[in-house]
Amino acid sequence: LHEKQELPPVRLKTQSYSLRLE
């Protein structure tokens, strides 16, 4: 499924957002 492949990238983007929030 493509969802599994999209999960990793999304997690990386989430970390980037967290860093920006800090």
The first five atom37 places (N, CA, C, CB, O) and aatype in JSON, in Angstrom:
{
  "aatype": [10, 8, 6, 11, 5, 6, 10, 14, 14, 19, 1, 10, 11, 16, 5, 15, 18, 15, 10, 1, 10, 6],
  "atom_mask": [
    [1, 1, 1, 1, 1],
    [1, 1, 1, 1, 1],
    [1, 1, 1, 1, 1],
    [1, 1, 1, 1, 1],
    [1, 1, 1, 1, 1],
    [1, 1, 1, 1, 1],
    [1, 1, 1, 1, 1],
    [1, 1, 1, 1, 1],
    [1, 1, 1, 1, 1],
    [1, 1, 1, 1, 1],
    [1, 1, 1, 1, 1],
    [1, 1, 1, 1, 1],
    [1, 1, 1, 1, 1],
    [1, 1, 1, 1, 1],
    [1, 1, 1, 1, 1],
    [1, 1, 1, 1, 1],
    [1, 1, 1, 1, 1],
    [1, 1, 1, 1, 1],
    [1, 1, 1, 1, 1],
    [1, 1, 1, 1, 1],
    [1, 1, 1, 1, 1],
    [1, 1, 1, 1, 1]
  ],
  "atom_positions": [
    [[0.85, -1.23, 0.0], [0.0, 0.0, 0.0], [0.87, 1.26, 0.0], [-0.95, 0.02, 1.25], [1.96, 1.28, 0.58]],
    [[0.39, 2.28, -0.64], [1.17, 3.54, -0.7], [1.15, 4.22, 0.67], [0.6, 4.5, -1.8], [2.06, 4.98, 1.01]],
    [[0.13, 3.95, 1.42], [0.02, 4.61, 2.75], [1.25, 4.3, 3.6], [-1.28, 4.15, 3.5], [1.77, 5.16, 4.31]],
    [[1.71, 3.05, 3.52], [2.88, 2.67, 4.35], [4.1, 3.48, 3.9], [3.18, 1.11, 4.24], [4.91, 3.9, 4.73]],
    [[4.23, 3.7, 2.62], [5.4, 4.45, 2.13], [5.26, 5.93, 2.47], [5.57, 4.27, 0.58], [6.26, 6.63, 2.62]],
    [[4.05, 6.38, 2.59], [3.85, 7.81, 2.9], [3.99, 8.07, 4.41], [2.45, 8.27, 2.42], [4.2, 9.21, 4.83]],
    [[3.89, 7.02, 5.19], [4.0, 7.19, 6.65], [5.38, 7.71, 7.06], [3.71, 5.86, 7.36], [5.48, 8.67, 7.82]],
    [[6.44, 7.09, 6.58], [7.8, 7.52, 6.96], [8.03, 9.0, 6.65], [8.85, 6.67, 6.21], [8.42, 9.75, 7.55]],
    [[7.8, 9.43, 5.43], [8.0, 10.84, 5.06], [7.17, 11.76, 5.95], [7.65, 11.07, 3.58], [7.66, 12.79, 6.41]],
    [[5.95, 11.4, 6.18], [5.06, 12.25, 6.99], [5.66, 12.41, 8.39], [3.62, 11.65, 7.09], [5.61, 13.5, 8.96]],
    [[6.22, 11.34, 8.92], [6.8, 11.41, 10.29], [7.97, 12.39, 10.27], [7.27, 9.97, 10.79], [8.15, 13.18, 11.2]],
    [[8.75, 12.34, 9.22], [9.92, 13.26, 9.14], [9.41, 14.69, 9.09], [10.81, 12.95, 7.86], [9.99, 15.59, 9.71]],
    [[8.35, 14.9, 8.37], [7.8, 16.28, 8.27], [7.26, 16.71, 9.64], [6.65, 16.37, 7.16], [7.39, 17.87, 10.04]],
    [[6.66, 15.78, 10.33], [6.11, 16.12, 11.66], [7.23, 16.56, 12.59], [5.34, 14.9, 12.28], [7.07, 17.5, 13.36]],
    [[8.37, 15.88, 12.52], [9.51, 16.26, 13.39], [9.96, 17.66, 13.01], [10.71, 15.23, 13.25], [10.3, 18.47, 13.88]],
    [[9.97, 17.95, 11.74], [10.42, 19.28, 11.28], [9.47, 20.35, 11.87], [10.45, 19.36, 9.7], [9.92, 21.41, 12.3]],
    [[8.2, 20.06, 11.86], [7.21, 21.02, 12.4], [7.44, 21.21, 13.9], [5.74, 20.54, 12.13], [7.35, 22.32, 14.42]],
    [[7.74, 20.11, 14.57], [7.97, 20.18, 16.03], [9.17, 21.09, 16.31], [8.23, 18.74, 16.64], [9.15, 21.9, 17.23]],
    [[10.19, 20.95, 15.5], [11.39, 21.79, 15.7], [11.03, 23.26, 15.47], [12.55, 21.36, 14.72], [11.52, 24.15, 16.16]],
    [[10.17, 23.49, 14.51], [9.79, 24.89, 14.2], [8.96, 25.43, 15.37], [8.97, 24.99, 12.83], [9.06, 26.6, 15.73]],
    [[8.15, 24.58, 15.95], [7.31, 25.04, 17.08], [8.21, 25.45, 18.24], [6.3, 23.92, 17.53], [7.91, 26.4, 18.97]],
    [[9.3, 24.71, 18.4], [10.23, 25.04, 19.51], [10.9, 26.36, 19.19], [11.3, 23.9, 19.73], [11.72, 26.84, 19.98]]
  ]
}
